[in-house]
Amino acid sequence: MRFRTFLQNIIRSLVEHRILLALGLGAASGIVLNTLYPINEANSLLRLIAYQRPPVFHGLVWSYGLFLYPRGRRKLERADCLVVSEK
C-alpha cells in the first residue's frame, strides 16, 4: 500500500507539471537531434541555393531547426491548419 501511494504522489506531481516537463523533453530531444543530424552545409544543392538565393537558404536552415523541436512544429502545423480553414 505504501508503494502505491508513493507512486500516486509521483504521478500526481508529473501531471501537475506536465507543461514544464513537455517543454524540457522537447528541448532535450531537439538538442539531441540537432547534434545527431545537423544540416549538411557541404551539400552541393544547399551550397547552390545559398549562392543564388541566400534568403531561401536561410529559410531552409531556420525551418530545419524549427522542425527538430516538437513544440515549434506543432505550433506551425496548427497555424497552417488555421490558414487553410479560412480559405
C-alpha positions, 0 to 999 in steps of 0.5 A: 500500500505504501508503494502505491501511494508513493507512486500516486504522489509521483504521478500526481506531481508529473501531471501537475507539471506536465507543461514544464516537463513537455517543454524540457523533453522537447528541448532535450530531444531537439538538442539531441537531434540537432547534434545527431543530424545537423544540416549538411552545409557541404551539400552541393544543392544547399551550397547552390541555393545559398549562392543564388538565393541566400534568403531561401537558404536561410529559410531552409536552415531556420525551418530545419531547426524549427522542425527538430523541436516538437513544440515549434512544429506543432505550433506551425502545423496548427497555424497552417491548419488555421490558414487553410480553414479560412480559405 
